[in-house]
Amino acid sequence: MEKETARVLALLASPVAGGRTARLLDAFLSQLPRAAERIDVYRASFRPCTACGVCKTREGCAFPDLDRFDRLLRASQLLVVASPVYNLSFPAPMKAVLDRFQRYYEARFSLGLRPPVETHREAVLLTVSGTEDPDGPALMARQLRMAFSVMNTTLAETVAWTGTDGSGASPEREKEALCRAEKSALAIARKIW
Ligand SMILES: Cc1cc2nc3c(=O)[nH]c(=O)nc-3n(C[C@H](O)[C@H](O)[C@H](O)COP(=O)(O)O)c2cc1C
């Protein structure tokens, strides 16, 4: 069943089924009072932006593969992006989605729609990284904040599970990271509902 009325939209941007990013997302979603509509970004293989310029001339995109995402986004009150850190950024399939958000930028600045997305939503970024380097999660949050500025979407929080390819892989560190994700979900749920 496609929950078109789902108020929570979750993007999973890891290729590893049942991996750490998936576990962090599951922990977060488990504490929400609403079921989430999930999109597996790797499985969906969304096309990258080709800078064709169609979104400068009409609202939307030349490619229809993100139409369902767009409908779910507009219906959502909470957007969750769960991603591993790859080379200090999002994995390529998620970066493709991020670039496709250009349609909202052009809707605002070429077509003059204010706002391009009518309703507001909160967002949370969940990141998982092999090292303790804070730059990847910080950069990813910055990328989302920029894109979200024309999507009526506020990045409320980042939950970062770091060091997973070292000591961060220990059961204690995993428990601590999942616990932070759960607490974040409870806090954001209180704020929204
Ligand atoms: C292609 C690739 C690039 C990566 N780049 C980084 C990186 O820049 N910084 C980092 O801390 N970890 C990096 N990692 C490690 C992953 O972020 C880490 O293993 C994470 O736990 C993977 O999550 P998963 O279990 O969902 O696959 C990289 C892993 C891969 C496969």
The ligand as an SDF file (V2000), in Angstrom:
LIG
                    3D

 31 33  0  0  0  0  0  0  0  0999 V2000
   32.8400    4.0690   -1.1070 C   0  0  0  0  0  0  0  0  0  0  0  0
   32.9750    4.3220    0.3730 C   0  0  0  0  0  0  0  0  0  0  0  0
   33.4350    5.5620    0.8010 C   0  0  0  0  0  0  0  0  0  0  0  0
   33.5390    5.8380    2.1620 C   0  0  0  0  0  0  0  0  0  0  0  0
   33.9670    7.0770    2.5600 N   0  0  0  0  0  0  0  0  0  0  0  0
   34.0330    7.3700    3.8790 C   0  0  0  0  0  0  0  0  0  0  0  0
   34.4260    8.6740    4.3160 C   0  0  0  0  0  0  0  0  0  0  0  0
   34.7040    9.5850    3.5410 O   0  0  0  0  0  0  0  0  0  0  0  0
   34.4870    8.9110    5.6460 N   0  0  0  0  0  0  0  0  0  0  0  0
   34.1750    7.9590    6.5760 C   0  0  0  0  0  0  0  0  0  0  0  0
   34.2430    8.2330    7.7650 O   0  0  0  0  0  0  0  0  0  0  0  0
   33.7760    6.7060    6.1860 N   0  0  0  0  0  0  0  0  0  0  0  0
   33.7060    6.3980    4.8740 C   0  0  0  0  0  0  0  0  0  0  0  0
   33.2680    5.1520    4.4730 N   0  0  0  0  0  0  0  0  0  0  0  0
   32.8720    4.1520    5.4970 C   0  0  0  0  0  0  0  0  0  0  0  0
   31.3360    4.0640    5.6800 C   0  0  0  0  0  0  0  0  0  0  0  0
   30.7850    5.3260    5.9200 O   0  0  0  0  0  0  0  0  0  0  0  0
   31.0240    3.1240    6.8550 C   0  0  0  0  0  0  0  0  0  0  0  0
   31.5680    1.8350    6.6100 O   0  0  0  0  0  0  0  0  0  0  0  0
   29.5300    3.0230    7.1760 C   0  0  0  0  0  0  0  0  0  0  0  0
   29.3910    2.3430    8.4160 O   0  0  0  0  0  0  0  0  0  0  0  0
   28.7580    2.2510    6.1240 C   0  0  0  0  0  0  0  0  0  0  0  0
   27.4120    2.1130    6.5370 O   0  0  0  0  0  0  0  0  0  0  0  0
   26.4870    0.8410    6.0870 P   0  0  0  0  0  0  0  0  0  0  0  0
   26.6480   -0.2320    7.1250 O   0  0  0  0  0  0  0  0  0  0  0  0
   25.1110    1.3610    6.0030 O   0  0  0  0  0  0  0  0  0  0  0  0
   27.0240    0.3930    4.7660 O   0  0  0  0  0  0  0  0  0  0  0  0
   33.1920    4.8370    3.1210 C   0  0  0  0  0  0  0  0  0  0  0  0
   32.7380    3.5750    2.6720 C   0  0  0  0  0  0  0  0  0  0  0  0
   32.6280    3.3170    1.3160 C   0  0  0  0  0  0  0  0  0  0  0  0
   32.1160    1.9570    0.8630 C   0  0  0  0  0  0  0  0  0  0  0  0
  1  2  1  0
  2  3  1  0
  2 30  2  0
  3  4  2  0
  4  5  1  0
  4 28  1  0
  5  6  2  0
  6  7  1  0
  6 13  1  0
  7  8  2  0
  7  9  1  0
  9 10  1  0
 10 11  2  0
 10 12  1  0
 12 13  2  0
 13 14  1  0
 14 15  1  0
 14 28  1  0
 15 16  1  0
 16 17  1  0
 16 18  1  0
 18 19  1  0
 18 20  1  0
 20 21  1  0
 20 22  1  0
 22 23  1  0
 23 24  1  0
 24 25  2  0
 24 26  1  0
 24 27  1  0
 28 29  2  0
 29 30  1  0
 30 31  1  0
M  END
$$$$
